């Protein structure tokens, strides 16, 4: 079955054109990082085990294309797939040969695994001093937890995010997506690789980028660490509101839909008070400042809830938007699919999926004015580029590949 593709665009002028990436990672963090690089012109070679490939192919909804799940089609975007058993001596040798001709290697096995296979950064760098290697793991490459298995859900817990998520008196909850830490780490991986490439431009030297899932999440928890050190503050779960501003949370409307309202300073609260038809609230000694509102947050949130509960979601949005009050609908994917702003921004790109037709996938980010990223193809079939890549890059013949296949190397 042929790979599902859209008409290929010209990638000659994209920022990462000429950069070769070996993506030996699995599941989400590493593959998502590599996908972003591929959107901006990098030649990403997805290196997968001959039996089954990246387990991401079987995670989520089966696409029915034979290539794998919809999640795989998304995170395998713009990549070429080869099969290779890195545990075998010949497979390890072939990977070293490819790394010697590449700019970036991405892996997210448990620390020490690549070393055991003869693929340590020191070994790979010996043949390619400019090589950049991204290592993604649950806890990083050192520290007492380095050898423990780590996934996004574990990272949410260890980072402190799960402790903050949920109802005030309820259990700690998953923060929306079980894969949040993976996608955050993917972005830090991209940043690390780009900075390492920039450094290499001046020094000619590559370096290793060490990304830990828990650290990517912890970095987003604003002042939680210094506030604890200074005052002993232990922030707890805030439910539908937050600790640093008021009103700043989710409010139910008369049609059982919800809105998010964010008044992070006194001017915004003054605008909201006018919008609600209660301008005196903003000048009252009880609610005039951020701290006074936080001190009596139940009352303030109750006033706002009473107001939103008398209007529909659309009516609340209209009044707030007219009054320049930060407000947005709490949207489900059904809402997103028909939202005019998503459509106008082309936040989703329709791609043809064999046997199904067009399906929407997230468009490349970030947006560059002169060299925007491209979504040219979805995740390929396992080993679809074995002949092209091993022939062009390593000079192997079809007979060589047939023997390697019989030997279980590819």
C-alpha positions as CSV (number, residue, x, y, z in Angstrom):
1,X,0.0,0.0,0.0
2,X,1.4,3.4,-1.0
3,X,2.2,6.0,1.6
4,X,-0.4,8.6,2.2
5,X,0.9,11.9,0.9
6,X,-0.2,15.3,-0.2
7,X,1.5,17.0,-3.2
8,X,5.1,17.6,-2.2
9,X,6.1,21.2,-1.8
10,X,9.5,22.7,-2.5
11,X,11.7,22.4,0.6
12,X,14.8,23.8,-0.9
13,X,14.6,27.1,1.0
14,X,13.4,25.9,4.4
15,X,15.6,26.8,7.4
16,X,16.7,23.2,8.1
17,X,17.3,22.1,4.5
18,X,20.5,20.1,4.4
19,X,20.3,18.9,8.0
20,X,20.0,15.2,8.3
21,X,18.4,13.7,11.4
22,X,18.4,10.1,12.6
23,X,15.3,9.6,14.7
24,X,15.8,6.4,16.7
25,X,13.3,7.5,19.4
26,X,10.0,5.9,20.2
27,X,6.5,7.0,21.3
28,X,6.0,10.7,21.5
29,X,8.7,13.1,22.8
30,X,11.5,12.2,20.5
31,X,9.3,11.6,17.4
32,X,7.4,14.9,18.0
33,X,10.7,16.8,18.2
34,X,11.9,15.1,14.9
35,X,8.6,15.9,13.2
36,X,9.0,19.6,14.0
37,X,12.5,19.5,12.5
38,X,11.1,17.7,9.4
39,X,8.4,20.4,9.0
40,X,11.2,23.0,8.5
41,X,13.2,21.1,5.9
42,X,15.3,18.6,7.8
43,X,15.7,15.2,6.2
44,X,14.5,13.0,9.0
45,X,15.2,9.3,8.8
46,X,13.1,7.3,11.2
47,X,15.0,4.3,12.4
48,X,12.7,1.5,13.6
49,X,13.0,-2.1,14.8
50,X,12.3,-4.5,12.0
51,X,9.6,-6.2,14.0
52,X,6.7,-3.8,14.6
53,X,8.6,-0.6,14.4
54,X,8.0,2.3,16.7
55,X,5.3,1.2,19.2
56,X,3.7,4.6,18.5
57,X,2.3,3.0,15.3
58,X,-0.1,1.1,17.5
59,X,-1.0,3.8,20.0
60,X,-4.4,5.4,19.5
61,X,-6.9,5.0,16.7
62,X,-6.0,2.7,13.9
63,X,-5.9,4.6,10.6
64,X,-6.8,1.6,8.5
65,X,-4.1,2.5,6.1
66,X,-1.7,-0.3,7.1
67,X,0.9,2.3,8.2
68,X,-0.4,2.6,11.8
69,X,-2.5,4.7,14.1
70,X,-3.7,8.3,13.4
71,X,-1.2,9.3,16.1
72,X,1.6,7.7,14.1
73,X,0.5,9.4,10.9
74,X,0.7,12.7,12.8
75,X,4.1,12.3,14.5
76,X,5.6,10.4,11.6
77,X,5.0,13.4,9.3
78,X,7.6,14.3,6.6
79,X,9.8,11.4,7.7
80,X,11.4,8.4,5.8
81,X,11.3,5.0,7.5
82,X,14.1,2.4,7.6
83,X,14.2,-0.7,9.7
84,X,17.3,-1.6,11.7
85,X,17.9,-3.9,14.7
86,X,20.2,-1.8,16.8
87,X,20.9,-4.7,19.2
88,X,22.7,-6.6,16.5
89,X,26.4,-6.0,15.8
90,X,25.7,-5.3,12.1
91,X,22.8,-3.0,12.9
92,X,24.8,-1.0,15.3
93,X,27.6,-0.7,12.8
94,X,25.2,0.5,10.1
95,X,23.8,3.1,12.5
96,X,27.3,4.4,13.3
97,X,27.9,4.7,9.6
98,X,24.7,6.7,9.1
99,X,25.5,8.9,12.2
100,X,28.9,9.7,10.7
101,X,27.0,11.3,7.8
102,X,24.3,13.0,9.8
103,X,23.9,16.2,11.8
104,X,21.5,15.1,14.6
105,X,20.7,11.8,16.4
106,X,17.6,11.6,18.6
107,X,17.0,8.7,21.0
108,X,14.9,8.3,24.1
109,X,15.8,4.9,25.5
110,X,16.6,4.5,29.2
111,X,20.0,6.0,30.0
112,X,22.8,3.6,29.2
113,X,20.9,1.6,26.6
114,X,22.5,3.2,23.6
115,X,25.9,2.9,25.2
116,X,25.3,-0.8,25.7
117,X,24.7,-1.1,21.9
118,X,28.0,0.6,21.1
119,X,26.2,3.8,20.2
120,X,27.3,6.2,23.0
121,X,27.7,9.8,22.2
122,X,31.4,9.6,22.6
123,X,31.6,6.7,20.1
124,X,29.4,8.5,17.5
125,X,31.2,11.8,18.0
126,X,34.6,10.2,17.4
127,X,33.6,9.7,13.8
128,X,31.7,13.0,13.5
129,X,32.8,15.9,15.8
130,X,29.9,18.0,14.7
131,X,27.2,15.5,15.7
132,X,24.5,16.7,17.9
133,X,22.7,14.1,20.0
134,X,19.4,14.6,21.8
135,X,18.7,12.2,24.6
136,X,15.2,12.3,26.1
137,X,14.4,10.3,29.2
138,X,12.1,10.5,32.2
139,X,14.6,11.8,34.7
140,X,17.7,12.8,32.6
141,X,21.1,11.2,32.1
142,X,22.3,11.6,35.7
143,X,20.9,11.7,39.2
144,X,19.6,8.9,41.5
145,X,16.5,8.4,39.4
146,X,18.2,8.2,36.0
147,X,17.7,4.4,35.6
148,X,14.0,4.5,36.5
149,X,11.4,4.2,33.7
150,X,9.6,7.4,33.0
151,X,6.5,8.3,31.0
152,X,4.6,11.6,30.7
153,X,2.1,10.7,33.4
154,X,5.0,10.0,35.8
155,X,6.6,13.3,34.8
156,X,3.4,15.1,35.6
157,X,3.4,13.6,39.1
158,X,7.1,14.1,39.9
159,X,7.2,17.6,38.5
160,X,4.5,18.8,40.9
161,X,1.9,19.4,38.2
162,X,-0.5,16.6,39.2
163,X,-0.4,17.9,42.8
164,X,-1.8,21.2,41.4
165,X,-4.5,19.7,39.1
166,X,-8.0,18.8,40.2
167,X,-10.7,20.0,42.6
168,X,-9.6,21.7,45.8
169,X,-10.6,18.7,48.0
170,X,-10.3,16.1,45.3
171,X,-7.7,13.7,44.0
172,X,-4.8,14.9,41.8
173,X,-5.9,14.6,38.2
174,X,-4.3,14.3,34.8
175,X,-3.7,17.8,33.4
176,X,-5.8,17.5,30.3
177,X,-3.5,15.3,28.2
178,X,-1.5,12.3,29.4
179,X,1.1,13.2,26.8
180,X,1.6,16.9,27.8
181,X,5.1,16.2,29.2
182,X,6.1,14.5,26.0
183,X,5.1,17.4,23.8
184,X,6.7,20.0,26.2
185,X,9.9,18.0,26.1
186,X,9.7,17.7,22.3
187,X,9.8,21.5,22.2
188,X,12.7,21.8,24.5
189,X,14.4,19.2,22.4
190,X,13.9,21.3,19.3
191,X,15.2,24.4,21.1
192,X,18.3,22.5,22.3
193,X,19.1,21.1,18.9
194,X,18.7,24.6,17.3
195,X,21.0,26.2,19.8
196,X,23.5,23.4,19.4
197,X,23.4,23.9,15.6
198,X,24.0,27.6,16.1
199,X,26.9,26.9,18.4
200,X,28.3,24.4,15.9
201,X,28.3,27.2,13.2
202,X,31.0,28.9,15.2
203,X,33.0,26.1,16.7
204,X,32.5,23.1,14.4
205,X,31.8,21.1,17.5
206,X,28.6,19.2,18.3
207,X,27.2,18.5,21.7
208,X,24.7,16.4,23.7
209,X,21.3,17.7,24.6
210,X,19.8,16.2,27.7
211,X,16.1,16.6,28.2
212,X,14.2,15.1,31.1
213,X,10.4,14.9,30.9
214,X,9.8,16.0,34.5
215,X,12.1,19.1,34.1
216,X,10.2,20.3,31.0
217,X,7.0,20.4,33.1
218,X,8.6,21.8,36.2
219,X,9.9,24.7,34.2
220,X,6.3,25.8,33.6
221,X,5.3,26.0,37.3
222,X,6.0,29.8,37.6
223,X,7.0,30.9,41.1
224,X,6.2,27.7,43.0
225,X,9.9,27.0,44.0
226,X,11.0,30.4,45.2
227,X,7.7,31.0,46.9
228,X,8.1,27.8,48.9
229,X,11.7,28.6,49.8
230,X,10.9,32.1,50.9
231,X,7.5,31.6,52.7
232,X,7.0,27.9,53.0
233,X,4.1,28.2,50.6
234,X,2.8,24.9,49.4
235,X,0.3,25.5,46.6
236,X,-2.5,23.1,46.4
237,X,-5.2,22.2,43.9
238,X,-7.2,25.2,42.8
239,X,-10.0,23.5,40.9
240,X,-11.6,25.8,38.3
241,X,-9.8,28.9,39.7
242,X,-6.2,29.9,40.4
243,X,-4.1,31.3,43.3
244,X,-2.5,34.4,41.9
245,X,-5.5,36.4,40.5
246,X,-9.3,36.7,41.0
247,X,-11.6,36.3,39.2
248,X,-9.5,34.0,37.1
249,X,-11.1,30.7,36.2
250,X,-14.0,28.8,34.6
251,X,-17.6,29.9,34.9
252,X,-20.7,28.0,33.9
253,X,-23.3,29.6,31.6
254,X,-27.0,29.2,31.4
255,X,-26.8,26.8,28.5
256,X,-24.5,24.4,30.5
257,X,-21.5,25.6,28.6
258,X,-18.4,27.2,30.2
259,X,-16.3,30.3,29.7
260,X,-12.8,31.1,30.9
261,X,-12.4,34.6,32.3
262,X,-8.9,36.0,33.3
263,X,-8.6,39.2,35.3
264,X,-5.0,39.4,36.2
265,X,-4.9,43.0,37.2
266,X,-7.2,45.7,38.6
267,X,-7.9,47.4,35.2
268,X,-9.2,44.1,33.8
269,X,-11.5,43.6,36.8
270,X,-12.8,47.2,36.4
271,X,-13.7,46.3,32.8
272,X,-15.4,43.2,33.9
273,X,-17.4,45.0,36.6
274,X,-18.7,47.4,33.9
275,X,-19.5,44.5,31.6
276,X,-21.5,42.9,34.4
277,X,-23.4,46.1,35.1
278,X,-21.8,46.5,38.5
279,X,-19.1,49.2,38.0
280,X,-19.0,50.0,41.8
281,X,-17.3,46.6,42.5
282,X,-14.0,47.9,41.1
283,X,-14.0,50.9,43.4
284,X,-15.2,49.1,46.5
285,X,-12.6,48.8,49.3
286,X,-13.3,45.1,49.4
287,X,-12.6,44.3,45.7
288,X,-10.5,47.2,44.5
289,X,-7.1,45.3,44.4
290,X,-5.9,41.9,43.3
291,X,-5.0,40.9,46.9
292,X,-8.4,42.0,48.3
293,X,-10.2,40.0,45.7
294,X,-8.0,36.9,46.4
295,X,-8.7,37.3,50.1
296,X,-12.4,37.0,49.4
297,X,-12.2,34.9,46.3
298,X,-15.3,32.8,47.1
299,X,-17.5,35.9,47.1
300,X,-15.9,37.5,44.0
301,X,-16.1,34.2,42.0
302,X,-19.7,33.8,43.2
303,X,-20.7,37.2,41.9
304,X,-19.1,36.4,38.5
305,X,-20.7,33.0,38.5
306,X,-24.2,34.5,39.2
307,X,-23.7,36.8,36.2
308,X,-22.4,34.2,33.7
309,X,-25.2,31.8,35.0
310,X,-27.8,34.3,33.7
311,X,-26.4,34.3,30.1
312,X,-25.5,31.9,27.4
313,X,-21.9,31.2,26.6
314,X,-22.2,33.2,23.4
315,X,-23.8,36.1,25.3
316,X,-21.0,36.2,27.9
317,X,-18.4,36.2,25.2
318,X,-20.1,39.0,23.3
319,X,-20.4,41.2,26.4
320,X,-16.8,40.5,27.5
321,X,-15.4,41.0,24.0
322,X,-17.2,44.3,23.7
323,X,-15.9,45.4,27.0
324,X,-12.3,44.2,26.3
325,X,-12.4,41.6,29.1
326,X,-10.2,38.5,28.5
327,X,-12.8,35.7,28.0
328,X,-12.9,32.6,25.9
329,X,-15.2,29.6,25.4
330,X,-14.1,26.3,27.0
331,X,-14.1,24.4,23.7
332,X,-14.4,20.7,22.9
333,X,-12.9,19.3,19.7
334,X,-16.4,19.6,18.2
335,X,-16.3,23.3,18.8
336,X,-12.8,23.6,17.5
337,X,-13.7,21.7,14.3
338,X,-16.2,24.5,13.3
339,X,-14.4,27.5,14.9
340,X,-13.9,30.3,12.5
341,X,-10.6,31.5,14.0
342,X,-9.1,28.0,13.7
343,X,-10.2,28.0,10.1
344,X,-8.9,31.5,9.3
345,X,-5.5,30.8,10.9
346,X,-5.4,27.4,9.1
347,X,-4.4,25.8,12.5
348,X,-5.5,22.5,10.9
349,X,-4.3,21.1,7.6
350,X,-6.4,18.6,5.7
351,X,-4.4,15.6,4.5
352,X,-5.6,12.7,2.4
353,X,-5.7,9.4,4.2
354,X,-6.1,6.4,2.0
355,X,-9.5,4.7,2.3
356,X,-10.8,7.6,4.4
357,X,-10.3,10.9,2.5
358,X,-9.2,14.2,4.0
359,X,-8.6,14.4,7.7
360,X,-7.4,17.4,9.7
361,X,-4.0,17.4,11.3
362,X,-2.2,20.1,13.3
363,X,-0.4,22.5,11.0
364,X,3.4,23.2,11.4
365,X,4.4,25.5,14.2
366,X,5.8,28.1,14.8
367,X,4.7,30.3,12.0
368,X,7.6,31.9,10.0
369,X,6.8,34.8,7.6
370,X,9.3,33.9,4.9
371,X,10.1,30.2,5.4
372,X,7.0,28.6,6.9
373,X,7.1,24.9,7.8
374,X,5.4,22.4,5.5
375,X,3.3,19.3,6.1
376,X,4.1,17.2,3.0
377,X,3.4,13.7,4.1
378,X,2.0,11.6,6.9
379,X,3.7,8.8,8.8
380,X,5.2,6.3,6.3
381,X,4.9,2.5,6.2
382,X,7.5,0.6,8.1
383,X,10.8,0.4,6.2
384,X,9.3,2.2,3.2
385,X,12.7,3.9,2.5
386,X,15.1,1.0,3.2
387,X,16.2,0.8,-0.4
388,X,16.6,4.5,-1.0
389,X,18.4,5.4,2.2
390,X,20.6,2.3,2.5
391,X,21.4,2.5,-1.1
392,X,22.2,6.2,-1.3
393,X,23.7,6.7,2.2
394,X,25.5,3.4,2.7
395,X,25.9,2.2,-0.8
396,X,24.2,-1.1,-0.2
397,X,22.7,-3.1,-3.1
398,X,19.4,-4.8,-3.2
399,X,21.2,-8.1,-2.7
400,X,22.9,-6.7,0.4
401,X,19.5,-5.6,1.8
402,X,17.9,-9.0,1.0
403,X,20.6,-10.7,3.0
404,X,20.3,-8.2,5.9
405,X,16.6,-8.9,5.9
406,X,17.2,-12.6,6.1
407,X,19.7,-12.0,9.0
408,X,17.1,-10.0,10.9
409,X,19.2,-6.8,10.8
410,X,16.6,-4.8,8.8
